[in-house]
Amino acid sequence: MNRIDGYIAAPFTPMLENGDLNLNLIPEYTSYLIRNNLDGAFICGSTGEGALLNKEERMALVEKWIEASKGKLKIVVHTGGTNLRD
């Protein structure tokens, strides 16, 4: 396991007006964090609306963050959830 250190942001999850994920904003978001010398992102936590997302949405979000960061950010994922159906 790798040590988690440095500056880690807890970003919000971009959504469309209808409540769907807006994954198209993630590459711009990762670029912003990298330009501002952050070391990583903690996604799907309470700041990132993680408790409100279902398993498929959380997985899509994680995959997009990993893809968009291109190994330049540490991606830390909160894996807990409150959705009883998941």
Helices and strands as residue ranges (DSSP letters): E 8-9, G 23-25, H 26-35, E 40-43, G 50-52, H 55-69, E 74-77
